Amino acid sequence: GPSRGNPVFQLAAEYGLLGEKELSEENQLVETGGHVGLPSVSYASSGARVSLQLVAEMATLFYGLIDQTREFLHAAETPVPSVGEYLKKEIGQHVTGWTEDEETRKLKLAVLNSFFNLECCVSGTHSMDLVALAPFGEYTVLPGLDCTFSKGYQGLTNCMMASLPEDTVVFEKAVKTIHWNGSFQEAAFPGETFPVSVECEDGDRFPVHHVIVTVPLGFLKERLDTFFDPPLPAEKAEAIRKIGFGTNNKIFLEFEEPFWEPDCQLIQLVWDDTSPLEDAAPALQDAWFRKLIGFVVLPAFASVHVLCGFIAGLESEFMETLSDEEVLLCLTQVLRRMTGNPQLPAPKSVLRSRWHSAPYTRGSYSYVAVGSTGGDLDLLAQPLPADGAGAQLQILFAGEATHRTFYSTTHGALLSGWREADRLLSLWAPQVQQPRPRL
Ligand SMILES: Cc1cc2nc3c(=O)[nH]c(=O)nc-3n(C[C@H](O)[C@H](O)[C@H](O)COP(=O)(O)OP(=O)(O)OC[C@H]3O[C@@H](n4cnc5c(N)ncnc54)[C@H](O)[C@@H]3O)c2cc1C
């Protein structure tokens, strides 16, 4: 949601990183509701194109049901625990009213299956059955049409860092353990003691008064037992275990020539024999690519033509274990089959993210999983020590997983960082006015 209420958008605008179109009122006012727009073309695995009218009909049904999940916000009880089960229950009822022939009904379910795959990408989860129904509506989508920075996100962080003294930010310095509730000394500050010592993997130690932890939830889950010394309080550790953190990856395919129409923006892939109402789980090596939602057409740059595919869940994690050649070959076969063109030229290169294998990430972003609530995100955000006894605010927590309504986003991450910076400012200089309105 790039619009005035989004601090990432605001910063990017201030730094002059956005074009006229991105800054336009028209773009900012678009209410997507977090739903991806309709595809420009929808290919079925039979090699036939799916009627866009049928796709639009299924999109209306699917997103209508997604919007309906807000009814359960803060409900003491829900009919089923997860968003996935709710969607399937409702769709099951709709199906009984479908009067078309068997083939069309099957195609409708296959299209719906593609929307389920897409929603898994949005939520960064393997299955919508893992996403809790009651808190789902707490996630807040800001208005605005998605946009990209011409020099990537790093363009923004470069601008932000330009105002910092040199060497303030240290790279390639992995933290091994955060020792807290201690009494550490530093030669440069004789006589002073620090409650926290940040121990790095290379053996360096930084005694400090405060540390703001922003490592991804996936990393926290994996290193829970060794990253904090003493270990985190039980309820904080439990929140970390309960909040969901899944995988969503991008696969970029570069083509010599576009095979898509000039005005094509989104290519949907529909697997004819799939249905959200059936729990088929074919072996990952045979079927991982069926989880791919299709491709976003990236704006053509010079003579470079690139499609960006999205794939979530265990299939995405399996894809990470394959070589570039295997992914390229497999997706070439998929595209040839879907377009019905066995001669379709193979992409000339492939580039993909591997967020699950990345040791300091271990996934993409968080979601409120069945068994957890928005309260767990707030709990994760609480500084330590929890009782405020002894030295205050030793460990503070920021990062997307600590923002109750904007989790999984860059603006959630940014706001959470400001929130913790403000917390420290209030401790050290309570009389100082916060300069910037916070969301
Ligand atoms: C495919 C995909 C698409 C996305 N699309 C969007 C989008 O359109 N809009 C949007 O707003 N958001 C999007 N996001 C989400 C967004 O990128 C994240 O929510 C955001 O980057 C999270 O920021 P963060 O600071 O919490 O964590 P991160 O950006 O993950 O930063 C955490 C940092 O901690 C470092 N770290 C980890 N462990 C250690 C350690 N032990 N020592 C030192 N450093 C460590 C990591 O290397 C990393 O640099 C997308 C994410 C993915 C994967």
The ligand as an SDF file (V2000), in Angstrom:
LIG
                    3D

 53 58  0  0  0  0  0  0  0  0999 V2000
    9.0910  -12.5030   -1.7200 C   0  0  0  0  0  0  0  0  0  0  0  0
    8.8350  -11.3660   -0.7840 C   0  0  0  0  0  0  0  0  0  0  0  0
    8.0400  -10.3010   -1.1770 C   0  0  0  0  0  0  0  0  0  0  0  0
    7.7810   -9.2420   -0.3140 C   0  0  0  0  0  0  0  0  0  0  0  0
    7.0180   -8.1970   -0.7480 N   0  0  0  0  0  0  0  0  0  0  0  0
    6.7990   -7.1490    0.0640 C   0  0  0  0  0  0  0  0  0  0  0  0
    6.0640   -6.0250   -0.3820 C   0  0  0  0  0  0  0  0  0  0  0  0
    5.6340   -5.9790   -1.5250 O   0  0  0  0  0  0  0  0  0  0  0  0
    5.8510   -4.9990    0.4820 N   0  0  0  0  0  0  0  0  0  0  0  0
    6.3380   -5.0210    1.7510 C   0  0  0  0  0  0  0  0  0  0  0  0
    6.1310   -4.0520    2.4900 O   0  0  0  0  0  0  0  0  0  0  0  0
    7.0280   -6.0810    2.2160 N   0  0  0  0  0  0  0  0  0  0  0  0
    7.2770   -7.1370    1.4050 C   0  0  0  0  0  0  0  0  0  0  0  0
    8.0010   -8.2090    1.8480 N   0  0  0  0  0  0  0  0  0  0  0  0
    8.3300   -8.2950    3.2740 C   0  0  0  0  0  0  0  0  0  0  0  0
    9.4920   -7.4520    3.7110 C   0  0  0  0  0  0  0  0  0  0  0  0
   10.5950   -7.6850    2.8630 O   0  0  0  0  0  0  0  0  0  0  0  0
    9.8390   -7.8450    5.1550 C   0  0  0  0  0  0  0  0  0  0  0  0
    8.6940   -7.8150    5.9620 O   0  0  0  0  0  0  0  0  0  0  0  0
   10.8620   -6.8810    5.7480 C   0  0  0  0  0  0  0  0  0  0  0  0
   12.0440   -6.8720    4.9830 O   0  0  0  0  0  0  0  0  0  0  0  0
   11.1980   -7.3040    7.1590 C   0  0  0  0  0  0  0  0  0  0  0  0
   12.1520   -6.4220    7.6910 O   0  0  0  0  0  0  0  0  0  0  0  0
   12.8760   -6.7900    9.0360 P   0  0  0  0  0  0  0  0  0  0  0  0
   13.8220   -5.6780    9.3190 O   0  0  0  0  0  0  0  0  0  0  0  0
   11.8980   -7.1950   10.0630 O   0  0  0  0  0  0  0  0  0  0  0  0
   13.7020   -8.1310    8.7020 O   0  0  0  0  0  0  0  0  0  0  0  0
   14.8190   -8.3670    7.6080 P   0  0  0  0  0  0  0  0  0  0  0  0
   14.6620   -7.4380    6.4570 O   0  0  0  0  0  0  0  0  0  0  0  0
   14.8080   -9.8330    7.3510 O   0  0  0  0  0  0  0  0  0  0  0  0
   16.1600   -7.9500    8.3650 O   0  0  0  0  0  0  0  0  0  0  0  0
   16.7010   -8.7250    9.3820 C   0  0  0  0  0  0  0  0  0  0  0  0
   18.2110   -8.6450    9.2700 C   0  0  0  0  0  0  0  0  0  0  0  0
   18.7960   -9.3290   10.3790 O   0  0  0  0  0  0  0  0  0  0  0  0
   19.9670   -9.9590    9.9040 C   0  0  0  0  0  0  0  0  0  0  0  0
   20.3500  -11.0140   10.8420 N   0  0  0  0  0  0  0  0  0  0  0  0
   19.7380  -12.1960   11.0670 C   0  0  0  0  0  0  0  0  0  0  0  0
   20.3860  -12.8870   11.9940 N   0  0  0  0  0  0  0  0  0  0  0  0
   21.4350  -12.1250   12.3810 C   0  0  0  0  0  0  0  0  0  0  0  0
   22.4870  -12.3180   13.3240 C   0  0  0  0  0  0  0  0  0  0  0  0
   22.5810  -13.4170   14.0510 N   0  0  0  0  0  0  0  0  0  0  0  0
   23.4010  -11.3370   13.4590 N   0  0  0  0  0  0  0  0  0  0  0  0
   23.3330  -10.1860   12.7180 C   0  0  0  0  0  0  0  0  0  0  0  0
   22.3500   -9.9560   11.8160 N   0  0  0  0  0  0  0  0  0  0  0  0
   21.4210  -10.9300   11.6560 C   0  0  0  0  0  0  0  0  0  0  0  0
   19.5560  -10.4990    8.5520 C   0  0  0  0  0  0  0  0  0  0  0  0
   20.7000  -10.8110    7.7820 O   0  0  0  0  0  0  0  0  0  0  0  0
   18.7620   -9.3260    8.0160 C   0  0  0  0  0  0  0  0  0  0  0  0
   19.5970   -8.4240    7.3350 O   0  0  0  0  0  0  0  0  0  0  0  0
    8.3080   -9.2650    0.9920 C   0  0  0  0  0  0  0  0  0  0  0  0
    9.1280  -10.3120    1.3950 C   0  0  0  0  0  0  0  0  0  0  0  0
    9.3990  -11.3560    0.5180 C   0  0  0  0  0  0  0  0  0  0  0  0
   10.2840  -12.4740    0.9800 C   0  0  0  0  0  0  0  0  0  0  0  0
  1  2  1  0
  2  3  1  0
  2 52  2  0
  3  4  2  0
  4  5  1  0
  4 50  1  0
  5  6  2  0
  6  7  1  0
  6 13  1  0
  7  8  2  0
  7  9  1  0
  9 10  1  0
 10 11  2  0
 10 12  1  0
 12 13  2  0
 13 14  1  0
 14 15  1  0
 14 50  1  0
 15 16  1  0
 16 17  1  0
 16 18  1  0
 18 19  1  0
 18 20  1  0
 20 21  1  0
 20 22  1  0
 22 23  1  0
 23 24  1  0
 24 25  2  0
 24 26  1  0
 24 27  1  0
 27 28  1  0
 28 29  2  0
 28 30  1  0
 28 31  1  0
 31 32  1  0
 32 33  1  0
 33 34  1  0
 33 48  1  0
 34 35  1  0
 35 36  1  0
 35 46  1  0
 36 37  1  0
 36 45  1  0
 37 38  2  0
 38 39  1  0
 39 40  1  0
 39 45  2  0
 40 41  1  0
 40 42  2  0
 42 43  1  0
 43 44  2  0
 44 45  1  0
 46 47  1  0
 46 48  1  0
 48 49  1  0
 50 51  2  0
 51 52  1  0
 52 53  1  0
M  END
$$$$
